[in-house]
């Protein structure tokens, strides 16, 4: 069936399809957000399209200039694709790998000149062209795989498959023209017909893969932005700790986990003593520095499994999983001593009062927080700079 297709007609059809794909990439480039390398991908597509158009317009006896222009465009195209891929993935810090490809194109063109004007040999010219394109396309498929993001990308693996298939077609073409026999007539060659059909299918899929690569990165950035916004919404801007919203969302989860596994769960609520005096005497900027330093000291005293947040003003909360009230009180005492021993710049010594309480059987989060807050109030009433363990049930919640 393929033998019945007219090569020149097929080349015209291929040119129209490639021209449409070029238009689509141009629209994406000029109307959408794109990344480094996309301009080179557009150049790749334009070069392929122009090369096929020049081939389609050739006569039975093509001019040497037309031959050289076709070779130049179709050999430069994969070099531009490679340049765009390494820019997109940030693969190299130097231009050497990309320039190596352009040097390979220049060397191949010199051989084309030799086999066109000095020692005319159409078969050798075709073989040089096909092998060079295969090497360049395989580099496009292989080099970006050095980057983990490329290896994780379904769109890039689609592109790899297309480039490998096109390269195998080029190598097969080169092997056939080098076999003994009459010289190949490009306008009657089944290999040329196959190459043009592959160009239509491969080019559409490759362009689609490049657009998918762009969309994958854009979606990744959007996911990261949404995550950052969520983190910011749950983070205290002054101290960098989790904020009250995050604590309220987490405490219910931890209570449920404690119930399920029958493990103790304790809470420390901590308040800086006489903090209003610091703001009134030294200014709010000094008070902010004190809060940031207290947050840092607290972070040094807790475990990675504990949840530390700024509740509001000069009050902090520490949620302590798998820890009973007595052990939580011991932790609180170490925190109190660490803060009291620190010399705060411009202020001197600052103390904290801490209320401690273990979640009781069937106790709601609100009731538990009120009980621990009452213990903090008692610490204040008893003279501040002390730890008070809340009254009430101090037994582990049994497993459900």
Secondary structure, 3 states (H helix, E strand, C coil): CHHHCCHHHHHHHHHHHHHHHHHHHHHHHHHCCCCCCHHHHHHHHHHHHHHHHHHHCCCCCCCHHHHHHHHHHHHHHHHHHHHHHHHHHCCCCCCHHHHHHHHHHHHHHHHHHHHHHHCCCHHHHHHHHHHHHHHHHHHHHHHHHHCHHHHCCHHHHHHHHHHHHHHHHHHHHHHHHCCCCCCCCHHHCHHHHHHHHHHHHHHHHHHHHHHHHHHHHHHHHHHHHHHHHHHHHCECCCCCCECHHHHHHHHHHHHHHHHHHCCCEEEEEEEECCHHHHHHHHCHHHHHHHHHHHHHHHHHHCCCCCEEEEEECCEEEEEEECCCHHHHHHHHHHHHHHHHHCEECCCEECCEEEEEEECCCCCCHHHHHHHHHHHHHHHHHCCCCCEEECCCCCCCCCCC
